[in-house]
Amino acid sequence: MLEAERWMMQSLRDLKAAKDSLSNGNYEWACFQAQQSAEKALKALVYANGRSIWGHMIVELLGSLKDLYSVNELLDRARLLDRHYIPSRYPNVYESGYPGMFYDRKTAEEAIATCEGFMKWVKVELKKLGLSVQS
């Protein structure tokens, strides 16, 4: 299995986990898992182009691909997902309370929809590179 395929397969599982978390009312986890899914999908595209990268911020991952793809229209969506990377998991981000108090269904649905948009774009680009992706 190619490195890109490994990352994309886990990305798909992370998206499923995000949807499961949404269904179970774990909205903060749905947001984090959506961010993780999009991150891994983009890493799959990085690897498919024969490159490697380290990091977790989707904005940075897109930046690493800007010489190959038109990514500017994706940056706002990347920022939306990147906002969930830390606050969805760590209570000390907030003055009081815990992450689950600050996330709701609408936010989780938006994160998942944004992730699905990234997945669609990545799948198209991977297909152009000769890689098919299971859904």
N, CA and C of each residue as an Amber inpcrd file, in Angstrom:
protein
   405
   0.8480000  -1.1820000   0.0000000   0.0000000   0.0000000   0.0000000
   0.8930000   1.2440000   0.0000000   0.5770000   2.1730000  -0.8680000
   1.3300000   3.4190000  -0.9400000   1.0750000   4.2860000   0.2890000
   2.0490000   5.1300000   0.6170000   1.9140000   6.0150000   1.7750000
   0.6750000   6.9000000   1.6520000   0.4300000   7.4160000   0.4670000
  -0.7520000   8.2630000   0.2580000  -2.0340000   7.4910000   0.5530000
  -2.0820000   6.2430000   0.1490000  -3.2760000   5.4270000   0.3960000
  -3.4820000   5.1860000   1.8920000  -2.3950000   4.9500000   2.6100000
  -2.5010000   4.7350000   4.0590000  -3.1210000   5.9450000   4.7490000
  -2.6430000   7.1340000   4.3730000  -3.1500000   8.3630000   4.9840000
  -4.6050000   8.6050000   4.5910000  -4.9400000   8.3190000   3.3430000
  -6.3160000   8.5500000   2.8970000  -7.2800000   7.5670000   3.5560000
  -6.8660000   6.3260000   3.7120000  -7.7320000   5.3430000   4.3630000
  -8.0290000   5.7530000   5.8090000  -7.0140000   6.2420000   6.5240000
  -7.2640000   6.6860000   7.8980000  -8.1120000   7.9510000   7.9150000
  -7.9180000   8.8020000   6.9220000  -8.7330000  10.0060000   6.8090000
 -10.2160000   9.6490000   6.7040000 -10.5190000   8.6490000   5.9100000
 -11.9070000   8.2080000   5.7540000 -12.4690000   7.6670000   7.0720000
 -11.6490000   6.9460000   7.8100000 -12.0840000   6.4270000   9.1160000
 -12.3180000   7.5700000  10.1050000 -11.4430000   8.5770000  10.0550000
 -11.6140000   9.7330000  10.9370000 -12.9120000  10.4750000  10.6250000
 -13.2510000  10.5780000   9.3480000 -14.5090000  11.2270000   8.9770000
 -15.7000000  10.4260000   9.5050000 -15.6310000   9.1110000   9.3950000
 -16.6960000   8.2750000   9.9570000 -16.7920000   8.4820000  11.4690000
 -15.6490000   8.5470000  12.1420000 -15.6470000   8.7780000  13.5940000
 -16.2820000  10.1310000  13.9260000 -16.0080000  11.1410000  13.1040000
 -16.6090000  12.4640000  13.3200000 -18.1290000  12.3770000  13.2280000
 -18.6130000  11.6530000  12.2400000 -20.0630000  11.4980000  12.0820000
 -20.6640000  10.7030000  13.2380000 -19.9440000   9.6880000  13.6910000
 -20.4080000   8.9200000  14.8540000 -20.4690000   9.8110000  16.0930000
 -19.4410000  10.6280000  16.2800000 -19.4200000  11.5440000  17.4280000
 -20.5730000  12.5410000  17.3540000 -20.8470000  13.0370000  16.1530000
 -21.9850000  13.9420000  15.9680000 -23.2820000  13.2500000  16.3930000
 -23.4780000  12.0340000  15.9290000 -24.6940000  11.2800000  16.2630000
 -24.8370000  11.0430000  17.7580000 -23.7070000  10.9190000  18.4390000
 -23.7110000  10.6470000  19.8790000 -23.6880000  11.9090000  20.7340000
 -23.7140000  13.0800000  20.0970000 -23.7300000  14.3320000  20.8440000
 -22.3780000  14.7700000  21.3740000 -21.3160000  14.1380000  20.9060000
 -19.9580000  14.5130000  21.3100000 -19.4070000  15.5140000  20.2910000
 -19.9360000  16.7220000  20.3420000 -19.6930000  17.7080000  19.2970000
 -18.2440000  18.1770000  19.2350000 -17.6010000  18.3120000  20.3840000
 -16.1990000  18.7270000  20.3670000 -15.3430000  17.6770000  19.6710000
 -15.6400000  16.4090000  19.9080000 -14.8820000  15.3380000  19.2590000
 -15.1940000  15.2800000  17.7700000 -16.4240000  15.5270000  17.3960000
 -16.7710000  15.5590000  15.9740000 -15.9500000  16.6230000  15.2550000
 -15.7820000  17.7760000  15.8870000 -14.9960000  18.8600000  15.2850000
 -13.5260000  18.4800000  15.1810000 -12.9760000  17.9170000  16.2450000
 -11.5710000  17.5050000  16.2140000 -11.3530000  16.4160000  15.1680000
 -12.2360000  15.4400000  15.1150000 -12.0790000  14.3540000  14.1500000
 -12.2450000  14.8480000  12.7140000 -13.0940000  15.8330000  12.5030000
 -13.2130000  16.4280000  11.1650000 -11.9080000  17.1160000  10.7860000
 -11.3000000  17.8280000  11.7310000 -10.0080000  18.4680000  11.4690000
  -8.9610000  17.4080000  11.1440000  -8.9460000  16.3340000  11.9160000
  -7.9760000  15.2660000  11.6920000  -8.1710000  14.6110000  10.3290000
  -9.4100000  14.4020000   9.9480000  -9.7060000  13.7850000   8.6640000
  -9.1990000  14.6390000   7.5090000  -9.4840000  15.9300000   7.5590000
  -9.0160000  16.8300000   6.4990000  -7.4940000  16.9020000   6.4900000
  -6.8820000  16.9640000   7.6650000  -5.4160000  16.9890000   7.7570000
  -4.8170000  15.7560000   7.0860000  -5.3440000  14.5950000   7.3940000
  -4.7950000  13.3530000   6.8410000  -5.0530000  13.2420000   5.3410000
  -6.1950000  13.7310000   4.8810000  -6.4620000  13.7280000   3.4400000
  -5.4390000  14.5960000   2.7120000  -5.1500000  15.7610000   3.2690000
  -4.1510000  16.6320000   2.6400000  -2.7620000  16.0140000   2.6970000
  -2.4410000  15.3380000   3.7840000  -1.1490000  14.6460000   3.8590000
  -1.0760000  13.5460000   2.8050000  -2.2000000  12.8780000   2.5400000
  -2.2250000  11.8820000   1.4720000  -1.8490000  12.5240000   0.1390000
  -2.3710000  13.7080000  -0.1120000  -2.0590000  14.4110000  -1.3550000
  -0.5960000  14.8400000  -1.3960000  -0.0700000  15.2710000  -0.2690000
   1.3570000  15.6200000  -0.1890000   2.1970000  14.3970000  -0.5540000
   1.9100000  13.2590000   0.0650000   2.6680000  12.0310000  -0.2070000
   2.4790000  11.5640000  -1.6460000   1.2800000  11.6990000  -2.1820000
   1.0190000  11.2890000  -3.5630000   1.8520000  12.0920000  -4.5530000
   2.2460000  13.2900000  -4.1550000   3.0960000  14.1290000  -4.9980000
   4.5780000  13.9150000  -4.7160000   4.9040000  12.8600000  -3.9770000
   6.2950000  12.5190000  -3.7230000   6.9820000  13.3970000  -2.6980000
   6.2110000  14.0380000  -1.8740000   6.7580000  14.9270000  -0.8520000
   6.4570000  14.3600000   0.5280000   7.0740000  14.9540000   1.5150000
   6.7300000  14.6180000   2.8940000   6.5880000  15.9180000   3.6670000
   5.9040000  15.8260000   4.7860000   5.6620000  17.0220000   5.5910000
   5.3900000  16.5910000   7.0160000   5.6630000  17.4860000   7.9250000
   5.3180000  17.2770000   9.3290000   4.4960000  18.4690000   9.7660000
   3.5330000  18.2390000  10.5970000   2.7070000  19.3210000  11.1150000
   1.2480000  18.9360000  11.0940000   0.4440000  19.7640000  11.7220000
  -0.9670000  19.4380000  11.8800000  -1.9100000  20.5200000  11.3710000
  -1.3920000  21.6870000  11.0480000  -2.2560000  22.7850000  10.6350000
  -2.5860000  22.6690000   9.1440000  -3.8610000  22.6350000   8.8470000
  -4.3170000  22.4690000   7.4720000  -3.8610000  23.6340000   6.6040000
  -3.8610000  24.8320000   7.1540000  -3.3870000  26.0020000   6.4020000
  -1.9440000  25.7830000   5.9480000  -1.1090000  25.2510000   6.8260000
   0.2950000  24.9950000   6.4810000   0.4170000  23.8830000   5.4420000
  -0.4030000  22.8600000   5.5640000  -0.3780000  21.7770000   4.5840000
  -0.7530000  22.3000000   3.2020000  -1.7660000  23.1430000   3.1490000
  -2.1340000  23.7510000   1.8660000  -0.9910000  24.5910000   1.3200000
  -0.3260000  25.3260000   2.2030000   0.8080000  26.1420000   1.7750000
   1.9040000  25.3170000   1.1350000   2.0800000  24.0940000   1.6090000
   3.1200000  23.2310000   1.0450000   2.7580000  22.7280000  -0.3490000
   1.5030000  22.9060000  -0.7360000   1.0340000  22.4440000  -2.0470000
   0.7500000  23.5850000  -3.0190000   0.9870000  24.8200000  -2.5860000
   0.5670000  25.9670000  -3.4060000   1.3160000  26.0780000  -4.7290000
   2.4770000  25.4460000  -4.8440000   3.1780000  25.4640000  -6.1280000
   2.6150000  24.4280000  -7.1050000   1.7700000  23.5320000  -6.6120000
   1.1790000  22.4920000  -7.4570000  -0.3130000  22.6940000  -7.7180000
  -0.9830000  23.3330000  -6.7730000  -2.4350000  23.4780000  -6.8420000
  -2.8450000  24.8990000  -6.4970000  -4.0220000  25.2690000  -6.9710000
  -4.6140000  26.5430000  -6.5840000  -5.3390000  26.3150000  -5.2610000
  -4.7490000  26.7960000  -4.1860000  -5.2810000  26.4960000  -2.8530000
  -5.9060000  27.7000000  -2.1590000  -5.7870000  28.8780000  -2.7360000
  -6.2690000  30.0880000  -2.0540000  -7.7410000  30.0120000  -1.6660000
  -8.5600000  29.4080000  -2.5230000  -9.9900000  29.3350000  -2.2250000
 -10.2950000  28.3450000  -1.0980000  -9.3180000  27.5550000  -0.6990000
  -9.5070000  26.5840000   0.3820000  -9.0630000  27.1080000   1.7470000
  -8.3870000  28.2430000   1.7730000  -7.7760000  28.7190000   3.0160000
  -8.7880000  29.0680000   4.1050000  -9.9060000  29.6890000   3.7530000
 -10.9090000  30.0190000   4.7730000 -11.4630000  28.7550000   5.4210000
 -11.7000000  27.7350000   4.6020000 -12.1940000  26.4660000   5.1430000
 -11.1320000  25.7960000   6.0080000  -9.8780000  25.9390000   5.6060000
  -8.7850000  25.3710000   6.4080000  -8.7220000  26.0370000   7.7750000
  -8.8620000  27.3430000   7.7960000  -8.8340000  28.0770000   9.0710000
  -9.9810000  27.6450000   9.9820000 -11.1450000  27.4280000   9.3840000
 -12.2940000  26.9880000  10.1720000 -11.9750000  25.6730000  10.8850000
 -11.3920000  24.7240000  10.1840000 -11.0780000  23.4360000  10.8020000
  -9.9060000  23.5360000  11.7690000  -8.9040000  24.3240000  11.4200000
  -7.7390000  24.4610000  12.3030000  -8.1200000  25.0210000  13.6700000
  -9.1850000  25.7990000  13.7230000  -9.6420000  26.3580000  15.0040000
 -10.0370000  25.2710000  16.0070000 -10.3060000  24.0820000  15.5170000
 -10.7580000  22.9960000  16.3960000  -9.6220000  22.0970000  16.8780000
  -8.4160000  22.3140000  16.3940000  -7.3250000  21.3900000  16.7020000
  -7.0180000  21.3170000  18.1970000  -6.9530000  22.4310000  18.8840000
  -6.6140000  22.4270000  20.3180000  -7.8470000  22.6710000  21.2030000
  -8.6590000  23.6910000  20.9240000  -9.7660000  24.0110000  21.8430000
 -10.7880000  22.8920000  22.0320000 -10.8820000  21.9900000  21.0780000
 -11.8610000  20.9060000  21.1970000 -11.4420000  19.8470000  22.2100000
 -10.1880000  19.9110000  22.6570000  -9.6710000  18.8360000  23.5120000
  -9.1630000  19.2680000  24.8790000  -8.7510000  20.5040000  25.0240000
  -8.0480000  20.9030000  26.2410000  -8.8320000  21.9130000  27.0770000
  -9.1890000  21.5550000  28.3110000  -9.9420000  22.4680000  29.1740000
  -9.2130000  23.7700000  29.4770000  -7.8880000  23.7400000  29.5270000
  -7.1630000  24.9580000  29.9090000  -7.1420000  26.0210000  28.8130000
  -7.7810000  25.7460000  27.7010000  -7.9630000  26.7660000  26.6680000
  -9.0050000  27.7840000  27.1420000  -9.8860000  27.3400000  28.0140000
 -10.9970000  28.1510000  28.4840000 -10.7510000  28.6160000  29.9160000
 -11.2680000  29.7860000  30.2250000 -11.1230000  30.3290000  31.5760000
 -11.7960000  29.4200000  32.6060000 -12.9280000  28.8650000  32.2290000
 -13.6060000  27.9010000  33.0950000 -14.3610000  26.9190000  32.2040000
 -14.7700000  25.8240000  32.7830000 -15.4960000  24.8250000  32.0190000
 -14.5660000  23.8680000  31.3020000 -15.0990000  23.2370000  30.2940000
 -14.3650000  22.2280000  29.5270000 -14.8630000  22.2870000  28.0820000
 -14.1220000  21.7050000  27.1440000 -14.4770000  21.8640000  25.7310000
 -15.9140000  21.4910000  25.3770000 -16.4180000  20.4130000  25.9560000
 -17.7710000  19.9790000  25.6160000 -18.8500000  21.0130000  25.8910000
 -18.5680000  21.9620000  26.7730000 -19.5370000  23.0180000  27.0850000
 -19.6410000  24.0550000  25.9690000 -18.6420000  24.1300000  25.1130000
 -18.5530000  25.2180000  24.1440000 -18.8360000  24.7930000  22.7000000
 -19.1590000  23.5400000  22.5030000 -19.4260000  23.0280000  21.1600000
 -20.8830000  22.6110000  21.0600000 -21.4590000  22.8350000  19.8700000
 -22.8480000  22.4520000  19.6500000 -22.9850000  21.7200000  18.3170000
 -24.1790000  21.2300000  18.0710000 -24.4420000  20.4390000  16.8700000
 -24.1410000  21.2330000  15.5880000 -24.5630000  22.4770000  15.5510000
 -24.3550000  23.2970000  14.3530000 -22.8640000  23.4250000  14.0380000
 -22.0500000  23.6580000  15.0440000 -20.6060000  23.7810000  14.8470000
 -20.0290000  22.4690000  14.3280000 -20.4680000  21.3600000  14.8960000
 -19.9760000  20.0510000  14.4680000 -20.4130000  19.7440000  13.0340000
 -21.6420000  20.0630000  12.7040000 -22.1250000  19.8380000  11.3350000
 -21.3270000  20.6660000  10.3350000 -21.0240000  21.9000000  10.7010000
 -20.2300000  22.7650000   9.8260000 -18.8220000  22.2000000   9.6350000
 -18.2220000  21.7120000  10.6980000 -16.8760000  21.1380000  10.6010000
 -16.8780000  19.9020000   9.7070000 -17.8670000  19.0500000   9.8670000
 -17.9490000  17.8400000   9.0490000 -18.1880000  18.1890000   7.5860000
 -19.0820000  19.1210000   7.3180000 -19.3360000  19.5390000   5.9320000
 -18.0800000  20.1400000   5.3040000 -17.3460000  20.9080000   6.0730000
 -16.1000000  21.5000000   5.5790000 -15.0900000  20.4100000   5.2710000
 -14.9840000  19.4460000   6.1440000 -14.0900000  18.3160000   5.9190000
 -14.4840000  17.5570000   4.6540000 -15.7600000  17.3250000   4.4830000
 -16.2250000  16.6070000   3.2920000 -15.8570000  17.3570000   2.0190000
 -15.8680000  18.6820000   2.0670000 -15.4270000  19.4690000   0.9180000
 -13.9600000  19.2440000   0.6070000 -13.1290000  19.1950000   1.6400000
 -11.7090000  18.8830000   1.4440000 -11.5380000  17.4900000   0.8610000
 -12.2760000  16.5390000   1.4040000 -12.1650000  15.1550000   0.9360000
 -12.5030000  15.0600000  -0.5510000 -13.5560000  15.7420000  -0.9480000
 -13.9670000  15.7110000  -2.3540000 -12.8460000  16.2520000  -3.2380000
 -12.2610000  17.3870000  -2.8530000 -11.1840000  17.9950000  -3.6290000
  -9.9650000  17.0780000  -3.6760000  -9.5830000  16.5260000  -2.5440000
  -8.4100000  15.6470000  -2.4950000  -8.6360000  14.4070000  -3.3520000
  -9.8180000  13.8150000  -3.2850000 -10.1040000  12.6200000  -4.0850000
  -9.9720000  12.9080000  -5.5790000 -10.4570000  14.0670000  -6.0090000
 -10.3300000  14.4500000  -7.4220000  -8.8590000  14.5590000  -7.8040000
  -8.0710000  15.2150000  -6.9520000  -6.6520000  15.4010000  -7.2580000
  -5.8840000  14.0810000  -7.2030000  -6.2340000  13.2180000  -6.2800000
  -5.5820000  11.9050000  -6.2190000  -5.9100000  11.0840000  -7.4610000
  -7.1530000  11.1740000  -7.9070000  -7.5560000  10.4420000  -9.1120000
  -6.7480000  10.9170000 -10.3180000  -6.4990000  12.2190000 -10.4090000
  -5.6800000  12.7630000 -11.4990000  -4.2640000  12.1960000 -11.4590000
  -3.8120000  11.8270000 -10.2590000  -2.4780000  11.2500000 -10.0880000
  -2.4900000   9.7270000 -10.2390000  -3.6520000   9.1800000 -10.5540000
  -3.7610000   7.7440000 -10.7800000  -4.0600000   6.9130000  -9.5440000
  -4.4710000   7.5590000  -8.4650000  -4.8070000   6.8310000  -7.2370000
  -6.3150000   6.8240000  -7.0500000  -6.8790000   5.6410000  -6.9090000
  -8.3120000   5.5660000  -6.6280000  -8.4970000   5.4520000  -5.1240000
  -9.5720000   6.0240000  -4.6560000  -9.8330000   6.0630000  -3.2230000
 -11.1780000   5.4210000  -2.9490000 -11.1880000   4.4830000  -2.0150000
 -12.4500000   3.8820000  -1.5890000 -13.2080000   4.8880000  -0.7440000
 -14.5060000   4.7910000  -0.7650000 -15.3100000   5.6920000   0.0720000
 -15.7450000   5.0200000   1.3370000
